[in-house]
Amino acid sequence: MKKLLLLLLVILFSCNKKNKISKSGKADYDKAYNYLISSEKDSAFKYFNSAKDFFIQENNPSFAGSCLVNMGIIQCDTGDYYGSQETALSAIKYLNEKKDTLEIVGNYNNLGVTFQNLKEFNKAALFYNKAAHFSQDPIYQLTLLNNKAISYTYLKKYDSAIHIFNKILAFPNIKTQRKIFSKVYDNLAFTKFSQNPLYNAESELNEALQIRKEIHDNDGLNASFYHLTEYFENKDPKKALYYANENWQIAKKNNSPDDQLRALQKIITLESSNNSKHFFLKYQNLNDSLQTARNKAKNQFAMIRFDAEKMKNEIAENEVELLKRNIGLGTLSIFLIGGFFWYKKRQKRLKQEKELEIKNTQLKLSKKVHDVVANGIYQVMTKIENQENFDKEKALDELEFVYEKSRDISYENEDAKVEQDFNERISNSIGSFNNDIVKTYIAGNEKNIWENVSLPKQEEIYQVIRELLVNMKKHSKASIVSFRFERINNEIIIHYKDNGIGVPGGVVYKNGLANMVSRIEILKGQIIFDTETEKGLKIDISFPVY
């Protein structure tokens, strides 16, 4: 059946599509076809492979897929089942379901055959079903369904197999199609016997055998003799031996080594001990020869593909070398022409970067002035406002400190090191906003909270807290302000809360608030504004110590 399918596929492909093939692909395809007719399968495989490469290069997927289908069938026919599967599966992406139905049917049937030979019967049934779905020949479609049913028999899904066989036998005028009728009739009888060893299938098996003899269906005779051998093996060993010998003879006539081996296995088990050794030696010699031939075929197919890929790589390397030379000359020309424009563009980019650097420096200085000078002065003003007996000398000292800080900014000096403990510095800053109208409260601001917090981080946090206080003083109308500090593992959390007017209309990040958010981002922390409380504002700030 496989050889017939291969020949049919090649002939139809040649007749229907030959005139559409490009000259380069057509030449190799014709060689492949002629070698196939002469049963020189290795040479046919080689030229199908070469033609396939031409078709892919010329964007002719349909013809490339057809070549791959034929290659897969050749591999299956020579026993290279795994190689055949790989080739057949690669063919699918090249075939069009509307234009290439013949090739698709052949390819799926071939996959069914390979999986059946590898005893993967579920997959075999799947691909036989796919092939039947695309087949446009009603009789051939019945053959494919018969193959699917055989897979179910191997899987011991006897009811499913019997259902398909009966469905085929119900096809109009099926008895006039004697070859397919005898095939299905024989398979149905054998499946019923496999399901129930007590079932009397002898007359049905012999009826199918007689039809096959009359129409000279040698492939069918091979199956009939094997089924009769199986049927009589435990019922009448002499009859079983007779049919096994008939099976062996027809398998030799068909030049089918697999069927010969199967028949010899039966003969060995059924023959007397004196003769079984003779047949065992025949089996062993045939099996060794078959494995050697198949291994040789597998290696040969692999080498054909390897040599083809090697040749393509060599051609590609030569093309790459030529391309490199051309690119080198072109690149030199482009470099000379483009060098001037690149230089001009680079000068323009450097100028823009310099302008951006100056702008960023100005923004940085502006931010420092706001944080250090403006907020510092505002804090002194708050102390003077809130404390009736505020010491003028102390006020002057603080203003002088602000002055020194502003001078440091002008010289771009780093913030001077503060001798005071950081927790005390924070407490003093918060306490300076305490008066008869606004009461400030602090919790958790212990010295150990700030262990291992670097001075730059301390300065950022100090400015954030002062920004909160200045914004509270300016905008919140709060009478109660609280700060709660806590440290969880290596994270510090600051909880701020006041009972002011909150933030009507949502948070708008302007001026001080924008600076504050920016500082928290620098610390890789986060700030959460809670404006949903009944009254006032709640802010949670967290940041890692390290």
Secondary structure, 3 states (H helix, E strand, C coil): CHHHHHHHHHHHHHHHHHHHCCHHHHHHHHHHHHHHHCCCHHHHHHHHHHHHHHHHHCCCHHHHHHHHHHHHHHHHHCCCHHHHHHHHHHHHCCCCCCCCHHHHHHHHHHHHHHHHHCCCHHHHHHHHHHHHHHCCCHHHHHHHHHHHHHHHHHCCCHHHHHHHHHHHHCCCCHHHCHHHHHHHHHHHHHHHHHHCCCCCCHHHHHHHHHHHHHCCCHHHHHHHHHHHHHHHCCCCHHHHHHHHHHHHHHHHHCCCHHHHHHHHHHHHHHCCHHHHHHHHHHHHHHHHHHHHHHHHHHHHHHHHHHHHHHHHHHHHHHHHHHHHHHHHHHHHHHHHHHHHHHHHHHHHHHHHHHHHHHHHHHHHHHHHHHHHHHHHHHHHHHHHHHCCCCCHHHHHHHHHHHHHHHHHHHCCCCCCCCCCCHHHHHHHHHHCCCCCCCEEEEECCCHHHHCCCCHHHHHHHHHHHHHHHHHHHHHHCCCEEEEEEEEECCEEEEEEEECCCCCCCCCCCCHHHHHHHHHHHHCCCEEEEECCCCCCEEEEEEEECC
